[in-house]
């Protein structure tokens, strides 16, 4: 199974200068809780933006053609995104795509599930979320928090 997870502001911002435009502790805790114990995949820029490398209590996969000078038991560097996606599409194990935008825009075509935090306020950004095709994805659940709402989408049959 392939899942994409992201947060976006009311004005669709998802990034600013290589970082999240907001600091919402509850939203970060939601991300941690959802991804803990699973495999997360990210591009090189997302990897570079992380404060903790690799993300603890998860298997981390970084897609890059340039390589990374970092070795850790919970880190795998790959240069073939299509192969990783294919391996997880044929598995019961959940692969969670955590960014960046180019990775999201490519992998949404293979996603089984989307987990999106909709932040109630506008934030300045230089990267913005793409529109979700409501013909391809249907909301199967929502959860309300004080500063955001999470919607879970599954691919429509």
Secondary structure, DSSP 4 states (H G I P E B T S, - for coil): -EEEEEEE-TT-EEEBTTB-S---HHHHHHHHHHHTTSEEEEEHHHHHH-SSSSPTTSEEEEE-SS--S---TTEEEES-HHHHHHHHHTSSSPEEEEE-HHHHHHHTTT-SEEEEEEESS----SEEPPPP-TTTEEEEEEEE-SSEEEEEEEE--
